[in-house]
Amino acid sequence: MLIASYAPGEIFRYNFSTGALTLLTKKLGSCDGIKYDPYGNLYAVANHNTIVQINPTTGAIINTLVLEPHHGQRRRWIDIRQLHGEFVGDARRDDRRGIA
């Protein structure tokens, strides 16, 4: 199981069998949520307006997409879709729920 820590922006992996908690990635600024897409790609929302694709094994950041500045307002959700090897965030529609 993955656990996102909002501040300081870390993602941990919890092993139910051993009870071990290990750090997967850090220095995201803030981590507003995490999600796997149907293809097994791992994404996180960092700093309210940035989508990062993370290697689920090593924790390395593979891609980064910065959306419009949030100007102090948190995004309530970001929709992530896999599209021809690139990822897209859409924060304009109001019919989606936040990444979690």
Sequence and secondary structure as in RCSB ss.txt:
>XXXX:A:sequence
MLIASYAPGEIFRYNFSTGALTLLTKKLGSCDGIKYDPYGNLYAVANHNTIVQINPTTGAIINTLVLEPHHGQRR
RWIDIRQLHGEFVGDARRDDRRGIA
>XXXX:A:secstr
 EEEETTTTEEEEE TTT  EEEEE   S EEEEEE TTS EEEEETTTEEEEE TTT  EEEEEE S  TT   
S  EEEEETTEEEEE S SSS    
